[in-house]
């Protein structure tokens, strides 16, 4: 089993300051209330294949800022070179736009998880504001009005698979839509191997447990022989974990093994004798990725 040579990205972060203005319809007057602010969007310039993206947004209302009456959402669209939307990360900022104040900066972080089925070498990010009535108008660098602003271009190193797991033992086949989100069910015990970054790393896990069928579960994660996390799964909702893995737990080999132990597991046929599914299902895993810190 071999992997391409590890390439260090440096994970350079770049910020692009954009001039924005939201147009909010007046009460039947046809007038627009313009609310000026700036935003900087910082994320890596280049990442390995399937690397989770840590994104920082910084919004700074101008001195002449006037808060809109309604709360806008931020839209973040990831597009290919032809302008097709590949995935989205729309969200409300942690402080509603109706409560923003002139000159007071708002900074927050988000994680974007790129779909595993997506393999493109460049992603263009477009951002803006919108409400139930549609997008707000944004003013770009040239002073022209637009409903979306180019925020960042990301290079994806398709041959750099340093954080992508090799599923060794205790996994069922990949499921899901070919162009959408995919997942694998683990058994009660499952092992995966990653290229050893030989420094501290972060294990990203996005998963779902069969809580409705088996109740609360306990998930134990190990890197080699070292326990790195013990997680109680107490809800049917999907969950995300980012677990620091120290370099000392990864050993000196080229590969580091990560073991997931989940209990209790679900056997559909035992729950429903009419079912033909005799698999042992521990955890529905949407993402398992080891990034270097």
HUDAPE-V589802 format. One record per backbone hydrogen bond with DSSP energy under -1.0 kcal/mol. CO is the residue of the C=O (numbers start at 1). NH is the residue of the N-H. If there is no record, write none. Layout:
co=CO nh=NH
co=CO nh=NH
This chain:
co=12 nh=45
co=18 nh=39
co=20 nh=37
co=24 nh=33
co=26 nh=28
co=31 nh=26
co=33 nh=24
co=35 nh=22
co=36 nh=62
co=37 nh=20
co=38 nh=60
co=39 nh=18
co=40 nh=58
co=42 nh=56
co=43 nh=14
co=45 nh=155
co=47 nh=157
co=48 nh=51
co=53 nh=112
co=55 nh=110
co=56 nh=42
co=57 nh=108
co=58 nh=40
co=59 nh=106
co=60 nh=38
co=61 nh=103
co=62 nh=65
co=73 nh=130
co=74 nh=91
co=75 nh=128
co=76 nh=89
co=77 nh=126
co=78 nh=86
co=78 nh=87
co=79 nh=124
co=80 nh=83
co=84 nh=80
co=87 nh=78
co=91 nh=74
co=96 nh=99
co=97 nh=100
co=101 nh=104
co=106 nh=59
co=108 nh=57
co=110 nh=55
co=112 nh=53
co=115 nh=118
co=121 nh=156
co=123 nh=154
co=124 nh=79
co=125 nh=151
co=125 nh=152
co=126 nh=77
co=127 nh=149
co=128 nh=75
co=129 nh=136
co=130 nh=73
co=131 nh=134
co=134 nh=131
co=138 nh=146
co=140 nh=143
co=144 nh=140
co=146 nh=138
co=149 nh=127
co=152 nh=125
co=154 nh=123
co=155 nh=47
co=156 nh=158
co=157 nh=160
co=160 nh=49
co=161 nh=164
co=163 nh=290
co=166 nh=193
co=169 nh=191
co=170 nh=187
co=175 nh=183
co=183 nh=175
co=184 nh=285
co=185 nh=172
co=186 nh=282
co=188 nh=262
co=190 nh=260
co=191 nh=168
co=191 nh=169
co=192 nh=258
co=193 nh=166
co=194 nh=256
co=200 nh=293
co=201 nh=245
co=202 nh=291
co=203 nh=243
co=204 nh=289
co=205 nh=241
co=206 nh=286
co=206 nh=287
co=207 nh=239
co=208 nh=284
co=209 nh=211
co=210 nh=214
co=211 nh=215
co=217 nh=233
co=218 nh=263
co=219 nh=231
co=220 nh=261
co=221 nh=228
co=221 nh=229
co=222 nh=259
co=223 nh=226
co=226 nh=223
co=229 nh=221
co=231 nh=219
co=233 nh=217
co=239 nh=207
co=241 nh=205
co=243 nh=203
co=245 nh=201
co=246 nh=249
co=247 nh=250
co=254 nh=196
co=256 nh=194
co=257 nh=224
co=258 nh=192
co=259 nh=222
co=260 nh=190
co=261 nh=220
co=263 nh=218
co=266 nh=281
co=267 nh=270
co=267 nh=271
co=268 nh=272
co=272 nh=275
co=277 nh=269
co=281 nh=266
co=283 nh=186
co=284 nh=208
co=285 nh=184
co=287 nh=206
co=289 nh=204
co=291 nh=202
